[in-house]
Amino acid sequence: MSRIDETREFVPVRIAVLTVSDTRTAAEDRSGDTLVERLTGAGHVLAARGIERDERTAIAGHLRRWIADPAIDVILTTGGTGLTGRDVTVEAHRDVYEKEIEAFGTVFTMVSMGKIGTSAVQSRACGGVAGGTYLFALPGSPGACRDAWAEILKWQLDYRHKPCNFVEIMPRREEHKRRK
């Protein structure tokens, strides 16, 4: 059973938000706004924000630049996780992952089933780790971003969450580089 351990101090995480869209501008980015509101409202730090076109190499390049930035712990992307020809965010994420967090997509689908029924099968939300940075690809709707935050990310990005969370293992994400 999940719970918050009030004896532990909250640890703010530095999170970047990338909206993937051929048509949205910063003024029209409701999904990005939703994520920023949620993460800052929870006490985390907005480390960077951007918009990238639905181009696999451009998205992967943007992700790699942010992965290389030591001031970014987590990257959340919104958009491009569907089934149309222009939806290539998942492929771009997988181009950069060192490890995929396969259960993230499964849990997101379970959350979505409760909200939108079998339409949840059309989402390809995914998560992974690269260069010690967590990456999560979320659908482009504000509702999906709210659900992913409220039901998964809010808890897993909170150091106080028990029995375990992503934050407490952050120092160990690149321990393989220290092995002899």
C-alpha positions as CSV (number, residue, x, y, z in Angstrom):
1,M,0.0,0.0,0.0
2,S,1.3,3.5,-1.0
3,R,1.7,6.2,1.6
4,I,3.7,9.3,2.4
5,D,6.2,9.0,5.2
6,E,5.9,12.4,7.0
7,T,9.2,11.7,8.9
8,R,11.1,12.2,5.6
9,E,11.8,15.6,4.2
10,F,10.5,16.5,0.7
11,V,13.2,16.6,-2.0
12,P,12.5,18.9,-4.9
13,V,13.2,17.4,-8.3
14,R,14.3,19.4,-11.3
15,I,11.9,18.7,-14.1
16,A,11.9,19.8,-17.8
17,V,8.7,19.8,-19.9
18,L,8.7,19.3,-23.7
19,T,5.6,19.6,-25.7
20,V,5.7,17.8,-29.0
21,S,3.4,19.4,-31.7
22,D,3.5,20.7,-35.2
23,T,0.8,23.3,-34.4
24,R,0.9,24.4,-30.8
25,T,2.6,27.6,-29.6
26,A,3.6,28.4,-26.0
27,A,0.4,30.4,-25.7
28,E,-1.7,27.4,-26.7
29,D,0.1,24.7,-24.8
30,R,-2.5,23.6,-22.3
31,S,-0.9,20.2,-21.7
32,G,2.5,21.7,-21.0
33,D,0.8,24.3,-18.7
34,T,-1.0,21.5,-16.9
35,L,2.3,19.7,-16.2
36,V,4.1,22.9,-15.1
37,E,1.2,23.7,-12.7
38,R,1.2,20.2,-11.2
39,L,5.0,19.9,-10.8
40,T,5.5,23.4,-9.3
41,G,2.4,23.1,-7.2
42,A,4.0,19.9,-5.7
43,G,7.2,21.8,-4.8
44,H,9.4,20.7,-7.7
45,V,11.5,23.0,-9.9
46,L,10.7,23.7,-13.6
47,A,14.2,23.2,-15.0
48,A,13.4,23.9,-18.7
49,R,10.4,24.1,-21.0
50,G,10.2,23.8,-24.8
51,I,8.1,22.9,-27.8
52,E,9.5,20.6,-30.5
53,R,8.0,19.6,-33.9
54,D,6.8,16.0,-34.5
55,E,10.1,14.9,-36.0
56,R,11.8,11.9,-34.5
57,T,15.4,13.1,-34.9
58,A,14.5,16.6,-33.6
59,I,12.7,15.2,-30.5
60,A,15.6,12.7,-29.8
61,G,18.1,15.6,-30.2
62,H,16.2,17.7,-27.7
63,L,16.0,14.9,-25.2
64,R,19.7,14.2,-25.6
65,R,20.6,17.9,-24.9
66,W,18.4,17.8,-21.7
67,I,19.8,14.5,-20.6
68,A,23.3,15.9,-20.8
69,D,22.3,18.9,-18.7
70,P,23.2,18.2,-15.0
71,A,20.5,20.7,-13.9
72,I,17.7,18.3,-15.2
73,D,16.6,15.2,-13.3
74,V,13.4,14.3,-15.1
75,I,12.0,15.0,-18.6
76,L,8.3,15.0,-19.2
77,T,7.1,15.1,-22.8
78,T,3.5,15.6,-23.9
79,G,2.2,14.8,-27.3
80,G,3.0,12.4,-30.1
81,T,2.2,9.1,-28.3
82,G,-0.8,8.1,-30.4
83,L,-1.1,6.0,-33.6
84,T,-1.1,8.6,-36.4
85,G,1.8,8.8,-38.9
86,R,3.1,12.0,-37.2
87,D,3.2,10.4,-33.7
88,V,6.9,9.6,-33.2
89,T,7.6,10.7,-29.6
90,V,7.7,7.1,-28.3
91,E,10.2,6.1,-31.0
92,A,12.3,9.2,-30.2
93,H,12.3,8.3,-26.5
94,R,13.3,4.7,-27.2
95,D,16.1,6.0,-29.4
96,V,17.7,7.6,-26.3
97,Y,16.7,5.1,-23.5
98,E,19.3,3.0,-21.8
99,K,16.6,1.3,-19.8
100,E,12.9,1.3,-20.3
101,I,10.5,1.5,-17.4
102,E,8.0,-0.9,-18.9
103,A,5.5,-0.8,-16.1
104,F,5.0,2.9,-16.5
105,G,3.0,2.4,-19.7
106,T,1.1,-0.5,-18.1
107,V,0.1,1.5,-15.1
108,F,-0.8,4.5,-17.2
109,T,-3.1,2.3,-19.3
110,M,-4.7,1.0,-16.1
111,V,-5.3,4.6,-14.9
112,S,-6.7,5.6,-18.3
113,M,-9.0,2.6,-18.4
114,G,-10.8,4.0,-15.4
115,K,-11.2,7.4,-17.1
116,I,-11.7,6.7,-20.8
117,G,-12.4,2.9,-21.0
118,T,-11.1,0.9,-23.9
119,S,-9.9,4.1,-25.7
120,A,-6.9,3.8,-23.4
121,V,-5.4,1.2,-25.8
122,Q,-4.7,4.1,-28.2
123,S,-2.0,5.6,-26.0
124,R,1.6,4.5,-26.1
125,A,2.8,6.4,-23.0
126,C,6.2,5.2,-21.9
127,G,9.1,5.8,-19.5
128,G,12.8,5.2,-19.3
129,V,16.2,6.2,-18.1
130,A,19.1,7.7,-20.0
131,G,22.3,9.3,-18.7
132,G,20.8,9.2,-15.2
133,T,17.8,11.2,-16.2
134,Y,14.2,9.9,-16.0
135,L,12.1,10.4,-19.1
136,F,8.3,10.0,-19.5
137,A,6.3,10.4,-22.7
138,L,2.7,11.4,-22.0
139,P,-0.3,11.9,-24.4
140,G,-1.0,15.4,-25.6
141,S,-4.3,16.0,-23.7
142,P,-4.4,18.0,-20.5
143,G,-6.6,15.3,-19.0
144,A,-4.0,12.6,-19.7
145,C,-1.3,14.8,-18.2
146,R,-3.4,15.4,-15.1
147,D,-4.0,11.7,-14.7
148,A,-0.4,10.7,-15.2
149,W,0.7,13.3,-12.7
150,A,-2.0,12.6,-10.1
151,E,-1.9,8.9,-10.2
152,I,1.7,8.0,-10.9
153,L,4.3,10.8,-11.2
154,K,3.2,12.8,-8.1
155,W,3.9,9.7,-6.0
156,Q,7.0,8.3,-7.7
157,L,8.7,11.8,-7.8
158,D,8.1,12.3,-4.0
159,Y,11.0,11.1,-1.9
160,R,8.6,10.5,1.0
161,H,6.5,8.0,-0.9
162,K,6.6,4.5,0.5
163,P,7.3,1.7,-0.1
164,C,9.6,3.1,-2.8
165,N,10.0,5.9,-5.3
166,F,12.2,7.1,-8.2
167,V,13.8,9.9,-6.1
168,E,15.5,7.6,-3.6
169,I,17.3,5.7,-6.3
170,M,18.4,8.8,-8.2
171,P,21.9,8.6,-6.7
172,R,22.3,5.0,-8.0
173,R,21.1,5.5,-11.6
174,E,24.6,5.5,-12.9
175,E,26.4,3.2,-10.5
176,H,27.3,0.9,-13.3
177,K,29.9,3.5,-14.4
178,R,31.7,3.1,-11.1
179,R,32.1,-0.7,-11.3
180,K,35.5,-2.1,-11.9
